[in-house]
Amino acid sequence: MTATPSVLIVGGGLNGLATALFLAHRGVPCLVAERRSDTCVQYRFRGLSPRSMEIFRSAGMEDAIRAHRTGDQRSGGLARVRTLADPDVAWQRIPWAETGDISPVEAETCDQDVLEPLLRKRAELLGADIRFGTDVTSVSQDARGVTARIRDTRTGRAETVTAAYLVAADGAHGTTRSGLGIGRHGPGVLQHWMNVVFDTDLSPLLQGRRCTSVHVTGIGGSLVPRDGTGRWLLALPYAPPRGEQDRDRDERFTPERLRALIREAAGDPHARADIVDARPWQVAAYVADRYRAGRAFLVGDTAHVMPPTGAFGGNTGLHDAYNLAWKLAAVLEGSAGEALLDSYDTERRPVAERTLRQALARLGTWFPDPEGALPPADPLVDDEAVIFGYRYEAGALVPEGEPDPEGAVFEDPRRPSGRPGTRAPHVPLHTADGPRSTLDLLGRGFVLLTGDGPRSADWHTTGLPTECRTAGGERWESAYGVGADGAVLVRPDGHIAWRAPGIPAQGATAALRRALTTVLSWTSAPSAV
């Protein structure tokens, strides 16, 4: 028996399921093969940035995620205490700052073990074939496509899968990346942690205030409550025995010891602690040497591993998947040339390099490193710049000026440049249907945002495969760096591909055709219709 999806996704964790969702949302047949029997129980990832929520909004997932929120990033805070019973509480920064002036979408807290089933359900509803308990035993590729053998771990039944492309999303410890001959670089493993998920009767309130996370200095770990459920997570740093750093379990952490640690953190020797799951994990810092090998691509932790400080790792992986999905869809449907896929590595890898350095900078700032074991880090950049302000310097865009040599730049999203490679800025608009954002004008394909000047109608009659929407107004012109007769071409992932300050000398149609030819790697541009 042979399955023939357009894309085979190896790994059904957060980023594998997100890739399946974004592909299925664009009508691309895909198959997910995940070795685990079900979605995760642990929830190291929980904070969805406003940019990630913009992405999920575009895929029809915002309401479902908000309906299943597992915390409140606004009212909650980060606390530092000796134990939960200690009246001396030091409150720290709120994880997500107010970003209403940058985006129409707010951040959300949705723990990974809740989010993954939501992504799976939506992706399957859109047609994705998602198979848990399925091992990928071999992968090969040639100029025509990818061939893999998969095996049902319960029945032992084997099957062949032939696909046009493969996405490796099997995580930091998966074998697909190394099997493709792709190395990785970076500081490596920095710390070892034990994560314990447990049910309890502890209150998620400290001094009457809801806590998002509590650093418990008495045991040197952190407690993370889930609102309204009685479920908590204890994250505890530890030193594994020599030679056992990569084991899935540490026999020293018996259920009895874990319960004792939880009660010590609570400051209550009688606190209930029903262990749900416990497993070690590593705080590490890596980036793959390349994100593409022939017809295979890396996303998420397969492509980069980041410390959890800043919640950048999981969100960066979601942005990887969103970037790759529209490009695969465009090539598969024939609207773009194969060379478009090279831009995935060109764009996303430099962003991961710089984002990793920001995660390391926060790790060294929030958790001082007296022994100097952490590598030198970049100066801290505001969270909003990391979340919204990354700019592609080269790739599927028409660049302006000389690119930064490192290939990615963080801009202040409150002072957007409108340059190609940046996220299309949010600008409030007043329409006949009421207040809207420029982001609400974007769609599943390319959108040409235009001004409302006397010649702006020229952009709406090019006949080229873009959807034209009128934005206009001084605030829009300022944010996007164009005039009243100007236009801005926005890609399906919400990043600016090209802009024209006004009507070009060669005319609107010729200018737009040239831009699309560059961005989509057309060998010959379609004629106007």
PyMOL commands that set and color helices and strands:
alter all, ss='L'
color gray80, all
select helices_A, chain A and resi 14-25+50-58+62-67+112-125+176-179+255-266+300-302+312-332+338-366+383-388+438-441+456-461+474-480+508-519
alter helices_A, ss='H'
color red, helices_A
select strands_A, chain A and resi 2-3+7-10+30-34+47-48+77-81+90-91+108-109+129-132+134-141+146-152+158-163+165-168+184-199+205-206+209-216+221-225+231-237+274-288+292-293+296-298+304-305+390-392+408-410+428-431+434-437+447-450+467-470+487-490+496-500
alter strands_A, ss='S'
color yellow, strands_A
deselect
rebuild
show_as cartoon
